Amino acid sequence: MQIEAVREELRSMADEGYREFHSKLLPGTDNILGVRVPELRKMARRMAKEDWTGYFDAAPNMYYEEDMLRGLILGYASLSLEDRLEYLRRFLPSVSNWAVCDCVCSGLKFTEKHREEVWAFLQDYFTSEQTYDLRFASVMALDYYTLPEYAPAVFKYFDKMMNKDYYVQMAVAWAVSVFYVKLPELTGAYIESNHLDDFTHNKAIQKICESYRVTKEEKVFLRTLKRKKKA
């Protein structure tokens, strides 16, 4: 699979209006063509049936969309679990924004059939100090591990995260809100006793209160748990 052929196809699908819109959501990312995610998923699905490994191993990507493609392919390719996790391990250091991180996580559906093995794989990412390692682990948790047998361990990891990067804090807050919707009693107890920083704690409550699946009474109580800004 020729790198330039892939890039030419991506350029042919570029939408300038979408590029301008998406660029505003990804400050600091200046190599965006403007290809919509559904089109990238279609392309990744097709490429996964071809000889994609040469492209995956090729030189550093020129475009943001190439990072997305490489990650999405790993969700579609026919691979053993061991090989898939190894490719994922090699891919993750290239993740440098929330969009690639989150879209790739949502495509790793194989996790549903291999939760224990992927959970073991995630341990190094939960304990990393790197922003997008931590976001990856947090988003994987909200996508695939909102289960009572995993929630206590996930919450312990959240409490131990010392990285105060905005994209880590927002991922954890988002995850806590998803856990609350699916496991309200367990997560409610965590919200009352967690060791999250104040911003993440309050943002999690805000996100929960934005959900239509949470009752008015729950929202009233949760708002009483918000932490006041320190003087």
C-alpha positions as CSV (number, residue, x, y, z in Angstrom):
1,M,0.0,0.0,0.0
2,Q,1.7,3.2,-1.2
3,I,1.8,6.1,1.3
4,E,1.3,8.7,-1.4
5,A,-1.8,6.9,-2.8
6,V,-3.3,7.0,0.7
7,R,-2.5,10.7,1.1
8,E,-4.0,11.5,-2.3
9,E,-7.2,9.7,-1.4
10,L,-7.4,11.7,1.9
11,R,-6.8,15.0,0.1
12,S,-9.6,14.1,-2.4
13,M,-12.1,13.8,0.5
14,A,-11.0,17.0,2.3
15,D,-13.7,19.5,3.2
16,E,-12.3,23.0,3.9
17,G,-15.3,24.0,5.9
18,Y,-15.0,21.0,8.1
19,R,-11.3,21.5,8.4
20,E,-11.8,25.0,9.8
21,F,-14.5,23.8,12.2
22,H,-12.5,20.8,13.4
23,S,-9.3,22.8,13.8
24,K,-11.0,25.0,16.4
25,L,-11.7,21.8,18.4
26,L,-8.0,20.8,18.2
27,P,-5.8,23.8,19.1
28,G,-2.2,23.1,18.3
29,T,-3.0,20.6,15.6
30,D,-2.2,22.3,12.3
31,N,-2.0,19.4,9.9
32,I,-5.7,18.7,9.5
33,L,-7.1,18.1,6.0
34,G,-10.8,18.1,7.0
35,V,-11.9,14.5,6.3
36,R,-15.0,13.5,8.3
37,V,-14.7,10.6,10.7
38,P,-17.3,8.4,8.9
39,E,-15.2,8.6,5.7
40,L,-12.1,7.7,7.7
41,R,-13.8,4.7,9.2
42,K,-14.9,3.5,5.7
43,M,-11.4,3.9,4.4
44,A,-9.9,2.2,7.5
45,R,-12.3,-0.7,7.1
46,R,-11.3,-1.2,3.5
47,M,-7.6,-0.8,4.2
48,A,-7.8,-3.4,7.0
49,K,-8.6,-6.0,4.3
50,E,-5.6,-5.1,2.3
51,D,-1.8,-5.1,3.0
52,W,-2.0,-2.4,5.6
53,T,1.1,-3.3,7.7
54,G,3.6,-1.6,5.4
55,Y,1.6,1.7,5.6
56,F,1.3,1.3,9.4
57,D,5.1,0.9,9.7
58,A,5.9,3.7,7.3
59,A,7.5,7.1,8.0
60,P,5.8,9.6,10.4
61,N,2.4,10.8,9.3
62,M,2.0,14.0,7.3
63,Y,-1.6,14.5,8.2
64,Y,-3.8,14.3,11.3
65,E,-6.1,12.0,9.4
66,E,-3.2,9.5,8.9
67,D,-2.9,9.2,12.7
68,M,-6.6,8.5,12.9
69,L,-6.4,5.9,10.0
70,R,-3.6,4.0,11.6
71,G,-5.5,3.7,14.9
72,L,-8.8,2.9,13.3
73,I,-7.3,0.1,11.2
74,L,-6.4,-1.7,14.4
75,G,-10.1,-2.1,15.2
76,Y,-10.9,-3.6,11.9
77,A,-7.9,-5.7,10.9
78,S,-7.9,-9.5,11.3
79,L,-5.3,-10.1,14.0
80,S,-4.7,-12.3,16.9
81,L,-5.2,-10.7,20.3
82,E,-1.5,-10.7,21.0
83,D,-0.7,-9.0,17.6
84,R,-3.5,-6.5,17.9
85,L,-2.3,-5.4,21.4
86,E,1.3,-5.2,20.2
87,Y,0.3,-2.9,17.2
88,L,-1.8,-0.9,19.6
89,R,1.2,-0.5,22.0
90,R,3.3,0.7,19.0
91,F,0.6,3.1,17.9
92,L,-0.3,4.9,21.2
93,P,2.9,7.0,21.6
94,S,1.9,8.8,18.4
95,V,-1.5,10.0,19.9
96,S,-1.3,13.7,20.5
97,N,-4.9,14.9,20.7
98,W,-8.2,13.9,22.2
99,A,-10.0,13.2,18.9
100,V,-7.6,10.5,17.7
101,C,-7.6,9.0,21.2
102,D,-11.3,8.9,21.7
103,C,-12.2,7.7,18.1
104,V,-9.7,4.9,18.2
105,C,-11.0,3.8,21.6
106,S,-14.5,3.6,20.3
107,G,-13.4,1.3,17.5
108,L,-11.6,-1.2,19.7
109,K,-14.7,-3.4,20.0
110,F,-12.6,-6.6,20.3
111,T,-12.2,-5.5,24.0
112,E,-15.8,-6.7,24.6
113,K,-14.6,-10.3,24.0
114,H,-11.3,-10.0,25.7
115,R,-12.0,-7.8,28.7
116,E,-9.6,-9.4,31.1
117,E,-6.7,-9.5,28.7
118,V,-7.2,-5.9,27.6
119,W,-7.6,-4.8,31.3
120,A,-4.2,-6.3,31.9
121,F,-2.9,-4.4,28.9
122,L,-4.3,-1.1,30.3
123,Q,-2.5,-1.2,33.6
124,D,0.6,0.5,32.3
125,Y,-1.5,3.3,30.8
126,F,-3.5,3.9,34.0
127,T,-0.2,4.4,35.9
128,S,1.6,6.4,33.2
129,E,2.5,10.0,33.6
130,Q,1.8,10.8,30.0
131,T,-1.4,12.8,29.1
132,Y,-2.7,10.7,26.3
133,D,-1.8,7.4,27.9
134,L,-4.0,8.4,30.8
135,R,-6.7,9.7,28.6
136,F,-6.6,6.4,26.6
137,A,-7.0,4.3,29.8
138,S,-9.8,6.6,31.0
139,V,-11.8,6.5,27.7
140,M,-11.3,2.7,27.4
141,A,-12.7,2.5,30.9
142,L,-15.9,4.4,30.1
143,D,-16.3,2.6,26.8
144,Y,-15.8,-1.0,28.0
145,Y,-15.5,-1.3,31.8
146,T,-18.6,0.3,33.3
147,L,-19.2,-2.9,35.2
148,P,-19.5,-3.5,38.9
149,E,-16.5,-5.9,38.9
150,Y,-14.2,-3.3,37.4
151,A,-15.5,0.0,38.8
152,P,-13.7,-0.1,42.2
153,A,-10.3,-0.6,40.5
154,V,-11.0,2.1,37.9
155,F,-11.9,4.5,40.6
156,K,-8.7,3.8,42.5
157,Y,-6.7,4.5,39.4
158,F,-8.6,7.8,38.9
159,D,-7.8,8.8,42.5
160,K,-4.1,8.2,41.9
161,M,-3.7,10.2,38.7
162,M,-1.5,13.1,39.4
163,N,-1.4,14.5,35.9
164,K,-3.5,17.7,35.9
165,D,-3.6,18.2,32.2
166,Y,-7.1,19.4,31.0
167,Y,-7.5,16.5,28.7
168,V,-6.9,14.0,31.4
169,Q,-9.2,15.8,33.9
170,M,-12.0,16.0,31.3
171,A,-11.6,12.3,30.4
172,V,-11.9,11.3,34.0
173,A,-14.9,13.6,34.6
174,W,-16.6,12.2,31.5
175,A,-15.8,8.6,32.7
176,V,-17.2,9.2,36.2
177,S,-20.4,10.6,34.7
178,V,-20.8,7.5,32.5
179,F,-20.2,5.2,35.4
180,Y,-22.8,7.1,37.4
181,V,-25.4,6.7,34.8
182,K,-24.8,2.9,34.6
183,L,-23.8,2.2,38.2
184,P,-25.4,5.0,40.3
185,E,-25.1,3.6,43.8
186,L,-21.5,2.5,43.4
187,T,-20.4,5.7,41.6
188,G,-22.5,7.9,44.0
189,A,-20.5,6.5,46.9
190,Y,-17.3,7.2,45.1
191,I,-18.3,10.8,44.4
192,E,-18.9,11.3,48.1
193,S,-15.4,10.0,49.1
194,N,-13.1,10.4,46.1
195,H,-9.6,11.9,46.0
196,L,-10.0,13.7,42.7
197,D,-8.8,17.2,42.3
198,D,-11.5,19.8,42.7
199,F,-11.8,20.7,39.0
200,T,-12.3,17.0,38.0
201,H,-14.7,16.3,40.9
202,N,-16.9,19.3,40.1
203,K,-16.8,18.7,36.3
204,A,-17.9,15.1,36.8
205,I,-20.9,16.3,38.8
206,Q,-21.7,18.9,36.2
207,K,-21.6,16.2,33.5
208,I,-23.9,13.9,35.5
209,C,-26.4,16.7,36.0
210,E,-26.4,17.3,32.2
211,S,-27.7,13.8,31.7
212,Y,-31.4,13.2,31.0
213,R,-31.0,9.8,32.5
214,V,-30.5,11.2,36.0
215,T,-33.4,12.2,38.1
216,K,-34.1,15.8,39.3
217,E,-33.7,14.6,42.9
218,E,-30.3,13.0,42.2
219,K,-29.1,16.2,40.6
220,V,-30.2,18.3,43.5
221,F,-28.3,16.1,45.9
222,L,-25.2,15.8,43.7
223,R,-24.9,19.6,43.4
224,T,-24.6,19.7,47.2
225,L,-21.4,17.7,46.8
226,K,-19.7,20.2,44.6
227,R,-16.5,21.7,46.2
228,K,-16.2,25.4,46.6
229,K,-13.3,27.3,45.2
230,K,-10.5,27.8,47.7
231,A,-9.8,31.4,48.5
